Amino acid sequence: MHEHKGKSVNTQAGENSLPSSVITTIITLVCKTCGETKPKKEFHRILTLAQSKALLKKPNLTTRHTLYSSLCRACRNQRKRRTPLSIKDLRNKITTGDLNPVIGEALITEKRQALPRKRSKVMKEYWQKKRTLWQDELKSNLQKQVTTYANRYYSYQNQMPEDPTPNQNALLLQHSYNYKEAQRIRKDLLEQASKAVKDGREISPDTKINELIKRRKAGVV
């Protein structure tokens, strides 16, 4: 509610609820969405040509109509479209008269010229991701296996008695060795994977660390 010339006026009733003769005397308006009181210039809204024709019922109208919205500029901007206009959208705006034909055609030409570059970029990113997909799977698989060795080692260590037997000490050392070997193998394989990607080769993402540990113990690797 705002006072002007001794009269009370409700500015929240809607966009077209106030006569132009009355609204021009109001200094501030209240936003219907955020509820803040702001200068009336913040509520200026310029309709599209199609909206102006429909509102004023003048199909031959050539100028865009301005009215006072029930929403402030900040709240209206939050509801605006964020995605770029497509070629179809631009063509529709040219048809309705909301976009200058020269500017519209220039934008359409620019979009059409950019399409091959955009498609090429998308395909390049797709094949690049597919080419290195095995590397991500390998990294995830190795991490899970190393985590298993770590849990096994720390779990056994926490269960060790104050006076462990020789067999218990030996088993703890074995868990410790396996955990460190698993970490070393993971590091080596990830380094090999980085080189393999550059060379266009692949390493099986299903590599088993326990098999490599056995081979190292046997002196195979």
KOLLUM-899452 format. One record per residue (C-alpha): residue in three letters; chain; x, y, z. Coordinates in steps of 0.1 Angstrom, whole numbers, plus 2048, in hexadecimal, padded with zeros to 3 digits. Example, Ala and Ser with C-alpha at 12.3 -4.5 7.8 and 13.67 -1.06 7.14 Angstrom:
# residues 2
<rec resn="Ala" chain="A" X="87B" Y="7D3" Z="84E"/>
<rec resn="Ser" chain="A" X="889" Y="7F5" Z="847"/>
END
This chain:
# residues 221
<rec resn="Met" chain="A" X="800" Y="800" Z="800"/>
<rec resn="His" chain="A" X="80D" Y="823" Z="7F7"/>
<rec resn="Glu" chain="A" X="800" Y="846" Z="7FD"/>
<rec resn="His" chain="A" X="7FD" Y="85F" Z="7E1"/>
<rec resn="Lys" chain="A" X="7E8" Y="87F" Z="7E2"/>
<rec resn="Gly" chain="A" X="7D6" Y="873" Z="801"/>
<rec resn="Lys" chain="A" X="7CA" Y="853" Z="7F1"/>
<rec resn="Ser" chain="A" X="7D3" Y="82F" Z="7F8"/>
<rec resn="Val" chain="A" X="7DE" Y="819" Z="7DA"/>
<rec resn="Asn" chain="A" X="7E4" Y="7F4" Z="7DA"/>
<rec resn="Thr" chain="A" X="801" Y="7EC" Z="7C2"/>
<rec resn="Gln" chain="A" X="800" Y="7C6" Z="7C6"/>
<rec resn="Ala" chain="A" X="7E0" Y="7BF" Z="7B4"/>
<rec resn="Gly" chain="A" X="7F0" Y="7B7" Z="792"/>
<rec resn="Glu" chain="A" X="803" Y="7C6" Z="775"/>
<rec resn="Asn" chain="A" X="7E5" Y="7D8" Z="765"/>
<rec resn="Ser" chain="A" X="7D1" Y="7E1" Z="784"/>
<rec resn="Leu" chain="A" X="7DB" Y="805" Z="787"/>
<rec resn="Pro" chain="A" X="7D0" Y="820" Z="76D"/>
<rec resn="Ser" chain="A" X="7EE" Y="832" Z="75D"/>
<rec resn="Ser" chain="A" X="7E2" Y="853" Z="76B"/>
<rec resn="Val" chain="A" X="7E4" Y="845" Z="78F"/>
<rec resn="Ile" chain="A" X="804" Y="831" Z="78B"/>
<rec resn="Thr" chain="A" X="819" Y="84F" Z="77F"/>
<rec resn="Thr" chain="A" X="814" Y="860" Z="7A0"/>
<rec resn="Ile" chain="A" X="822" Y="843" Z="7B4"/>
<rec resn="Ile" chain="A" X="846" Y="845" Z="7BE"/>
<rec resn="Thr" chain="A" X="84B" Y="821" Z="7CA"/>
<rec resn="Leu" chain="A" X="83B" Y="7FF" Z="7C5"/>
<rec resn="Val" chain="A" X="83C" Y="7DE" Z="7D9"/>
<rec resn="Cys" chain="A" X="848" Y="7BF" Z="7C7"/>
<rec resn="Lys" chain="A" X="82F" Y="7A2" Z="7C8"/>
<rec resn="Thr" chain="A" X="84B" Y="788" Z="7CA"/>
<rec resn="Cys" chain="A" X="866" Y="796" Z="7E2"/>
<rec resn="Gly" chain="A" X="84F" Y="7AF" Z="7F4"/>
<rec resn="Glu" chain="A" X="869" Y="7CA" Z="7F2"/>
<rec resn="Thr" chain="A" X="860" Y="7EF" Z="7EC"/>
<rec resn="Lys" chain="A" X="873" Y="7FD" Z="7CF"/>
<rec resn="Pro" chain="A" X="872" Y="81B" Z="7B7"/>
<rec resn="Lys" chain="A" X="858" Y="817" Z="79C"/>
<rec resn="Lys" chain="A" X="873" Y="817" Z="781"/>
<rec resn="Glu" chain="A" X="87D" Y="7F4" Z="78E"/>
<rec resn="Phe" chain="A" X="85A" Y="7E8" Z="783"/>
<rec resn="His" chain="A" X="85C" Y="7F4" Z="75F"/>
<rec resn="Arg" chain="A" X="855" Y="7D7" Z="747"/>
<rec resn="Ile" chain="A" X="857" Y="7DA" Z="721"/>
<rec resn="Leu" chain="A" X="841" Y="7C0" Z="711"/>
<rec resn="Thr" chain="A" X="84B" Y="7AE" Z="6F1"/>
<rec resn="Leu" chain="A" X="839" Y="7BA" Z="6D1"/>
<rec resn="Ala" chain="A" X="823" Y="79B" Z="6D1"/>
<rec resn="Gln" chain="A" X="81A" Y="7A1" Z="6F6"/>
<rec resn="Ser" chain="A" X="813" Y="7C5" Z="6EE"/>
<rec resn="Lys" chain="A" X="7FC" Y="7BD" Z="6D1"/>
<rec resn="Ala" chain="A" X="7E9" Y="7A3" Z="6E7"/>
<rec resn="Leu" chain="A" X="7E5" Y="7BA" Z="705"/>
<rec resn="Leu" chain="A" X="7DA" Y="7D9" Z="6F1"/>
<rec resn="Lys" chain="A" X="7C7" Y="7C4" Z="6D8"/>
<rec resn="Lys" chain="A" X="7D8" Y="7D7" Z="6BB"/>
<rec resn="Pro" chain="A" X="7E5" Y="7BE" Z="6A2"/>
<rec resn="Asn" chain="A" X="7F6" Y="7D9" Z="68D"/>
<rec resn="Leu" chain="A" X="809" Y="7E8" Z="6AA"/>
<rec resn="Thr" chain="A" X="82E" Y="7EF" Z="6A2"/>
<rec resn="Thr" chain="A" X="83B" Y="7FB" Z="6C4"/>
<rec resn="Arg" chain="A" X="840" Y="7E8" Z="6E4"/>
<rec resn="His" chain="A" X="82A" Y="7F1" Z="702"/>
<rec resn="Thr" chain="A" X="838" Y="7F9" Z="724"/>
<rec resn="Leu" chain="A" X="825" Y="7F2" Z="745"/>
<rec resn="Tyr" chain="A" X="82C" Y="7EF" Z="76A"/>
<rec resn="Ser" chain="A" X="831" Y="7CB" Z="775"/>
<rec resn="Ser" chain="A" X="827" Y="7BD" Z="796"/>
<rec resn="Leu" chain="A" X="84B" Y="7AF" Z="799"/>
<rec resn="Cys" chain="A" X="86A" Y="7C3" Z="79C"/>
<rec resn="Arg" chain="A" X="886" Y="7C0" Z="782"/>
<rec resn="Ala" chain="A" X="89B" Y="7A9" Z="799"/>
<rec resn="Cys" chain="A" X="87F" Y="790" Z="79D"/>
<rec resn="Arg" chain="A" X="876" Y="791" Z="779"/>
<rec resn="Asn" chain="A" X="89A" Y="78A" Z="76F"/>
<rec resn="Gln" chain="A" X="899" Y="76A" Z="784"/>
<rec resn="Arg" chain="A" X="87D" Y="75D" Z="76F"/>
<rec resn="Lys" chain="A" X="88D" Y="765" Z="74E"/>
<rec resn="Arg" chain="A" X="899" Y="74A" Z="736"/>
<rec resn="Arg" chain="A" X="8BE" Y="742" Z="73C"/>
<rec resn="Thr" chain="A" X="8C4" Y="72C" Z="71E"/>
<rec resn="Pro" chain="A" X="8CE" Y="73C" Z="6FD"/>
<rec resn="Leu" chain="A" X="8B4" Y="740" Z="6E2"/>
<rec resn="Ser" chain="A" X="8B3" Y="725" Z="6C8"/>
<rec resn="Ile" chain="A" X="8B0" Y="72C" Z="6A2"/>
<rec resn="Lys" chain="A" X="88B" Y="724" Z="6A5"/>
<rec resn="Asp" chain="A" X="887" Y="73D" Z="6C1"/>
<rec resn="Leu" chain="A" X="899" Y="758" Z="6AE"/>
<rec resn="Arg" chain="A" X="883" Y="751" Z="68F"/>
<rec resn="Asn" chain="A" X="863" Y="754" Z="6A4"/>
<rec resn="Lys" chain="A" X="86F" Y="775" Z="6B3"/>
<rec resn="Ile" chain="A" X="875" Y="782" Z="690"/>
<rec resn="Thr" chain="A" X="853" Y="777" Z="685"/>
<rec resn="Thr" chain="A" X="841" Y="787" Z="6A3"/>
<rec resn="Gly" chain="A" X="855" Y="7A7" Z="69F"/>
<rec resn="Asp" chain="A" X="867" Y="7A5" Z="6C0"/>
<rec resn="Leu" chain="A" X="889" Y="7A3" Z="6AF"/>
<rec resn="Asn" chain="A" X="897" Y="7B9" Z="694"/>
<rec resn="Pro" chain="A" X="899" Y="7A3" Z="675"/>
<rec resn="Val" chain="A" X="8BC" Y="7AE" Z="66C"/>
<rec resn="Ile" chain="A" X="8C9" Y="7A6" Z="68F"/>
<rec resn="Gly" chain="A" X="8B5" Y="786" Z="690"/>
<rec resn="Glu" chain="A" X="8C3" Y="779" Z="66F"/>
<rec resn="Ala" chain="A" X="8E6" Y="782" Z="67A"/>
<rec resn="Leu" chain="A" X="8E2" Y="76E" Z="69A"/>
<rec resn="Ile" chain="A" X="8D3" Y="751" Z="687"/>
<rec resn="Thr" chain="A" X="8F0" Y="751" Z="66F"/>
<rec resn="Glu" chain="A" X="909" Y="752" Z="68C"/>
<rec resn="Lys" chain="A" X="8F8" Y="735" Z="69D"/>
<rec resn="Arg" chain="A" X="8F8" Y="720" Z="67D"/>
<rec resn="Gln" chain="A" X="91D" Y="727" Z="678"/>
<rec resn="Ala" chain="A" X="924" Y="71C" Z="69C"/>
<rec resn="Leu" chain="A" X="911" Y="6FB" Z="699"/>
<rec resn="Pro" chain="A" X="92D" Y="6E7" Z="689"/>
<rec resn="Arg" chain="A" X="947" Y="6F4" Z="6A2"/>
<rec resn="Lys" chain="A" X="92F" Y="6EB" Z="6BF"/>
<rec resn="Arg" chain="A" X="928" Y="6C8" Z="6B2"/>
<rec resn="Ser" chain="A" X="94E" Y="6C3" Z="6AC"/>
<rec resn="Lys" chain="A" X="955" Y="6CD" Z="6D0"/>
<rec resn="Val" chain="A" X="93A" Y="6B7" Z="6DE"/>
<rec resn="Met" chain="A" X="946" Y="698" Z="6CA"/>
<rec resn="Lys" chain="A" X="96B" Y="69F" Z="6D4"/>
<rec resn="Glu" chain="A" X="961" Y="6A1" Z="6F9"/>
<rec resn="Tyr" chain="A" X="94D" Y="681" Z="6F5"/>
<rec resn="Trp" chain="A" X="969" Y="66D" Z="6E6"/>
<rec resn="Gln" chain="A" X="982" Y="67B" Z="6FE"/>
<rec resn="Lys" chain="A" X="96D" Y="670" Z="71B"/>
<rec resn="Lys" chain="A" X="967" Y="64E" Z="70C"/>
<rec resn="Arg" chain="A" X="98C" Y="64A" Z="705"/>
<rec resn="Thr" chain="A" X="995" Y="650" Z="729"/>
<rec resn="Leu" chain="A" X="977" Y="63E" Z="739"/>
<rec resn="Trp" chain="A" X="98C" Y="61F" Z="740"/>
<rec resn="Gln" chain="A" X="9A5" Y="635" Z="753"/>
<rec resn="Asp" chain="A" X="98A" Y="641" Z="76B"/>
<rec resn="Glu" chain="A" X="97D" Y="61E" Z="770"/>
<rec resn="Leu" chain="A" X="9A0" Y="612" Z="777"/>
<rec resn="Lys" chain="A" X="9A6" Y="62D" Z="790"/>
<rec resn="Ser" chain="A" X="986" Y="625" Z="7A2"/>
<rec resn="Asn" chain="A" X="98C" Y="600" Z="7A3"/>
<rec resn="Leu" chain="A" X="9B0" Y="604" Z="7B0"/>
<rec resn="Gln" chain="A" X="9A4" Y="61B" Z="7CC"/>
<rec resn="Lys" chain="A" X="98A" Y="602" Z="7D7"/>
<rec resn="Gln" chain="A" X="9A4" Y="5E7" Z="7D9"/>
<rec resn="Val" chain="A" X="9BD" Y="5FD" Z="7EC"/>
<rec resn="Thr" chain="A" X="9A2" Y="606" Z="804"/>
<rec resn="Thr" chain="A" X="99B" Y="5E1" Z="80B"/>
<rec resn="Tyr" chain="A" X="9C0" Y="5DB" Z="813"/>
<rec resn="Ala" chain="A" X="9C1" Y="5FA" Z="829"/>
<rec resn="Asn" chain="A" X="9A2" Y="5EF" Z="83D"/>
<rec resn="Arg" chain="A" X="9B0" Y="5CC" Z="840"/>
<rec resn="Tyr" chain="A" X="9D1" Y="5D8" Z="84E"/>
<rec resn="Tyr" chain="A" X="9C3" Y="5F2" Z="866"/>
<rec resn="Ser" chain="A" X="9A8" Y="5DB" Z="872"/>
<rec resn="Tyr" chain="A" X="9C1" Y="5C0" Z="87B"/>
<rec resn="Gln" chain="A" X="9D8" Y="5D9" Z="88B"/>
<rec resn="Asn" chain="A" X="9BD" Y="5E6" Z="8A2"/>
<rec resn="Gln" chain="A" X="9B5" Y="5C2" Z="8AD"/>
<rec resn="Met" chain="A" X="9D9" Y="5BA" Z="8B6"/>
<rec resn="Pro" chain="A" X="9DD" Y="5B0" Z="8DB"/>
<rec resn="Glu" chain="A" X="9F7" Y="5C2" Z="8F0"/>
<rec resn="Asp" chain="A" X="A0D" Y="5A3" Z="8EF"/>
<rec resn="Pro" chain="A" X="A08" Y="595" Z="8CC"/>
<rec resn="Thr" chain="A" X="A15" Y="573" Z="8C2"/>
<rec resn="Pro" chain="A" X="A30" Y="56F" Z="8A7"/>
<rec resn="Asn" chain="A" X="A15" Y="563" Z="88F"/>
<rec resn="Gln" chain="A" X="A00" Y="582" Z="896"/>
<rec resn="Asn" chain="A" X="A1E" Y="599" Z="890"/>
<rec resn="Ala" chain="A" X="A26" Y="587" Z="870"/>
<rec resn="Leu" chain="A" X="A02" Y="58A" Z="863"/>
<rec resn="Leu" chain="A" X="A02" Y="5AF" Z="86C"/>
<rec resn="Leu" chain="A" X="A22" Y="5B4" Z="858"/>
<rec resn="Gln" chain="A" X="A12" Y="5A1" Z="83B"/>
<rec resn="His" chain="A" X="9F3" Y="5B8" Z="83C"/>
<rec resn="Ser" chain="A" X="A0A" Y="5D7" Z="83D"/>
<rec resn="Tyr" chain="A" X="A1F" Y="5CA" Z="820"/>
<rec resn="Asn" chain="A" X="A00" Y="5C3" Z="80B"/>
<rec resn="Tyr" chain="A" X="9F2" Y="5E6" Z="812"/>
<rec resn="Lys" chain="A" X="A12" Y="5F7" Z="808"/>
<rec resn="Glu" chain="A" X="A15" Y="5E2" Z="7E9"/>
<rec resn="Ala" chain="A" X="9F1" Y="5EA" Z="7E0"/>
<rec resn="Gln" chain="A" X="9F9" Y="60F" Z="7E2"/>
<rec resn="Arg" chain="A" X="A19" Y="60B" Z="7CE"/>
<rec resn="Ile" chain="A" X="A07" Y="5F7" Z="7B3"/>
<rec resn="Arg" chain="A" X="9EB" Y="610" Z="7B1"/>
<rec resn="Lys" chain="A" X="A04" Y="62D" Z="7AC"/>
<rec resn="Asp" chain="A" X="A17" Y="61A" Z="791"/>
<rec resn="Leu" chain="A" X="9F7" Y="610" Z="77E"/>
<rec resn="Leu" chain="A" X="9E9" Y="633" Z="77E"/>
<rec resn="Glu" chain="A" X="A0A" Y="641" Z="770"/>
<rec resn="Gln" chain="A" X="A09" Y="626" Z="755"/>
<rec resn="Ala" chain="A" X="9E5" Y="62F" Z="74E"/>
<rec resn="Ser" chain="A" X="9EE" Y="653" Z="748"/>
<rec resn="Lys" chain="A" X="A09" Y="649" Z="72F"/>
<rec resn="Ala" chain="A" X="9F2" Y="630" Z="71F"/>
<rec resn="Val" chain="A" X="9D7" Y="64B" Z="718"/>
<rec resn="Lys" chain="A" X="9F1" Y="660" Z="706"/>
<rec resn="Asp" chain="A" X="9FC" Y="642" Z="6F1"/>
<rec resn="Gly" chain="A" X="9D8" Y="637" Z="6EA"/>
<rec resn="Arg" chain="A" X="9DB" Y="617" Z="6FE"/>
<rec resn="Glu" chain="A" X="9C6" Y="609" Z="71A"/>
<rec resn="Ile" chain="A" X="9CB" Y="5F7" Z="73B"/>
<rec resn="Ser" chain="A" X="9B0" Y="5DF" Z="747"/>
<rec resn="Pro" chain="A" X="99B" Y="5F1" Z="761"/>
<rec resn="Asp" chain="A" X="995" Y="5D0" Z="771"/>
<rec resn="Thr" chain="A" X="9B9" Y="5CB" Z="77C"/>
<rec resn="Lys" chain="A" X="9BC" Y="5B7" Z="79D"/>
<rec resn="Ile" chain="A" X="9D6" Y="5C4" Z="7B5"/>
<rec resn="Asn" chain="A" X="9D8" Y="5A3" Z="7C8"/>
<rec resn="Glu" chain="A" X="9E3" Y="591" Z="7A8"/>
<rec resn="Leu" chain="A" X="9FE" Y="5AB" Z="7A3"/>
<rec resn="Ile" chain="A" X="A0A" Y="5A8" Z="7C7"/>
<rec resn="Lys" chain="A" X="A0D" Y="582" Z="7C2"/>
<rec resn="Arg" chain="A" X="A21" Y="587" Z="7A2"/>
<rec resn="Arg" chain="A" X="A38" Y="5A0" Z="7B4"/>
<rec resn="Lys" chain="A" X="A3E" Y="587" Z="7D0"/>
<rec resn="Ala" chain="A" X="A47" Y="56D" Z="7B6"/>
<rec resn="Gly" chain="A" X="A5F" Y="585" Z="7A5"/>
<rec resn="Val" chain="A" X="A4A" Y="586" Z="785"/>
<rec resn="Val" chain="A" X="A47" Y="5AC" Z="785"/>
END
